[in-house]
């Protein structure tokens, strides 16, 4: 047996109600919607500015990561050629790229 079909159309709110209630002021001749507590206005573009240490940290992490990888391939790392140096250099470079996305 086939399942019953879905009903389409009809009321979505109970009879006698309205989707939104409007507030009427005595001194106003038009209706105004109630203030919403969920809306937060966006921050102005001129107010969003990064602290001065963000680009310094970004360049330091990118440079440190590149330097560690370069020294690994040249063989100048202490303790022999361990893959942890490559991993550390890559993590530093990725942290620098992540910091670059936060720079405004």
N, C-alpha and C positions, 0 to 999 in steps of 0.2 A: 504494500500500500504506500502511495506517495505521501510525503509529509505535506501538511497544509501550507498554502501559500501565505506569504507575508502580506499584511495589509499595508497599503501605501496611502498617503494623504491623511486628511483629518486633522484634528486639533493636536497641538503639542503641549498646550497648557490647559489646565482645568477650566471649565466653562465659568465665565464671570471674572476671570483674572486677566491681567495684562502682562506681557513679557517684561516691561520695565515701568516702574512707578516714577512719576515726575513730581517734583516739589514745586508748589505754587506759592510765590511770595505775594503779599498784599500790595507792595509798592511796585511790583513788576507786572507788566501786561503779557509776558511770555513765560512759558515753562522752561525751567532749567533742570538738567539732569543732576542727580545727586553726585557729590564729590566721591571719586573712587580712591580707595586707599591702596590699590594695587599698582597704580601707575607711578613710575619714577621717571622724571624727565632726564634726558641724556645729558651727560657732562659736556660742557662746551669744549670745542677743539682747542681753544687757546689755553684752557686750564690743564690739559693733559700734557705734562712734560716730565721726562725722566730725570731722576737725579743725575748729577755729573759722574757718579761712579759707574753707571751702567755701561757706557761705551768703553771706559777704561777696563772694566772686568771682561767685557766681550773680547777686546783686543788681546788682553793678557791670556785668556783661556785659549783663544785660537792660536796665538803665538807659542804658548807652552806646548800645546798638543802637536803642532807642526815640528817644534824643536825636538820633542821626545821621539817622534817617529823618525826624523832625520838622523838623530844620534843613534837610534837603534840600527838603522840600515848602514850607517858608517861604522858601527861596531864600537862606539865609545860609551856604552852603557855599563855601569858597574854590575858585577854578578853574572856576566855572560849574557848571551842572547836569549832572553826569556820572552815568551809571547805576551807576558803581562805588560811589558813596556808598550807594545803595540796597542793593547787594549786600553791602557791608561791614556795614551796619546789620543786615541779615537774618542774616548769619553770626554777628554778635555776639549777637543774640537767640537763635539756635539753639544757640550754645555755652552761653548761660545756661540754656536748657532742658535741655541735656545735663548740665550741672553740677547742676541741680535733681534729676535722677534719682539722683545719687550721694550726696545729702545724707541722712543717717540720723539 
